[in-house]
Amino acid sequence: MTHLVSVLMPAYRAHRVIARAVESVRAQSYQNWELVIASDDGTDYREILARAGIDDSRVRFVSTGRVGGGCPEARNTALDAATGSLLAPLDADDLWYPERLQGLVPLAVEHGAAGDNVDVIDERDDRLLGRPFPAAADAFDLALDEFIALSTPLCLVQRRELGLRWFDGVDIGEDVVFNMAVLQACGAVPVLRQPLRQYRVHPASMCHGDDGADRAEASYLRLLSRLDNDGLGIVDPVLIARLRAVIGRKIVINRLFGAAFRAGQVSSFQEFALRGRPL
């Protein structure tokens, strides 16, 4: 029995790149999927894709009804419209390699969630900036401590029955909070060392622009404030303490990146985070 995978795609000013992301889903060797695109900028992305020659009944369109409501709100909007037993987030400016779902679906079904290695690519020249893990053919179990050390977004395929949602009002760092909740629910999750996804770095994007370090720090400080006020909905005091420590570490790393960026030593956070890592 195959499981329907709901691919959740937020779309904000994604006119130039979204067709590429959608085509990477359509090219999957595992074909039992639906793609829910949540417009967060008032754009009719059905029309954008039609102009690119894409007309696929498995692609559905919803809207947050806002402009710039944020990635978490858009993902939750897509989630509310999704019907699959497995969930797979994909940003509109990234893409998947054809074997991604084929490799991750069985692991996610068995363990609750699963992840993979990722090629971090500079959008300007298609240069490989690095990978969070050395590429290999095997898999390993990613536990909380290993996750804490990561600086590259980890996009998990997870079972819908975990009942998790993204945290509205959190922009930079929302993936950290969400994935910690996944790890809390599942324990260690299997991660394939084979790169099956491209994370495309745009120097002008929110995370990587000239004010990226300042934006990241402000977001991290908001996360710490939320932890103090409402715990982000997390009730386990141990997990709250761990999350506070993770955010504190990210603030330190982000400040080091900001200094390197201002000195002209790096052009993006991922270039800073991944330099020196073996491929």
LINBEL-V318541 format. One line per field, one symbol per residue. psi: psi as a letter, one per 40 degrees, with the letter a starting at -180 (. if undefined). A space follows every 50 residues. Layout:
psi=???
This chain:
psi=hihhhhhhhihhfeddedddddddddehdhegiihhhhhfeeigeddddd deehgheehihiieeihfdiddddddddddeieieihhihieeaiiided ddddddddddediiaiihhhhhddefhhdaidihhieaiihhidddddei ehhhhihihdedfiiihiehcheddddddddddddeaiiihhehheihhh hhdeiddeadeddddddddddddddddddeefehehdddddddddddddd ddddddddddddeedieidddddehehi.
